[in-house]
Amino acid sequence: MTPAPAIAFTQLEKNYGELRVLKGISGYINPGEVVSIIGSSGCGKSTLLRCFNRLESINGGQLIVNGMDLSQPKLSVRQLRLLRAEVGMVFQQFNLFPHMTVLDNLTLAPRKVLGQPTPECSRMARFFWKKWACQKKLIPTPISFQAVKSNGWRSLVPFVCSPKSCCSMNRRAPLTQNW
């Protein structure tokens, strides 16, 4: 039996006043699948990703994320917290805390949002750091502005939280599927 898609959207529409940004798009993303959404500036890529986490509500169509129907006009605060705890997001303009170390930045969300213990968060952060980032050691001192601007390690933040789904708004994402 095939598992249900992690994210499924049918005839999705999003408007900002008279401006139609998402115009009846459909697609799905299976659990564990890596997908890149490619398009010109202003075509709705970021809007679509923001809809996946209900940072934007949709105007039409159906959107189901991890079994939760986001097409409903009203979701409770509890439902939104649950959704956002399961869907990791990394934005193009991702703000970090410059007074904190890389390790502290990576572990802040799972400690504060998910209530995970610090040793477990540190273990996960070190695992993903070694797996994806660099062979460099985790910077023990506060992050410099240049490090924040130039390093892709910040994309690891949602993975340390072990989300069911992760959406990255990063122009350098690998291409595996194109809508």
Summary of the structure (lengths in Angstrom):
residues: 179
radius of gyration: 17.2
end to end distance: 25.2
largest distance: 49.9
contacts: 466
relative contact order: 0.18
helix: 33%
strand: 21%
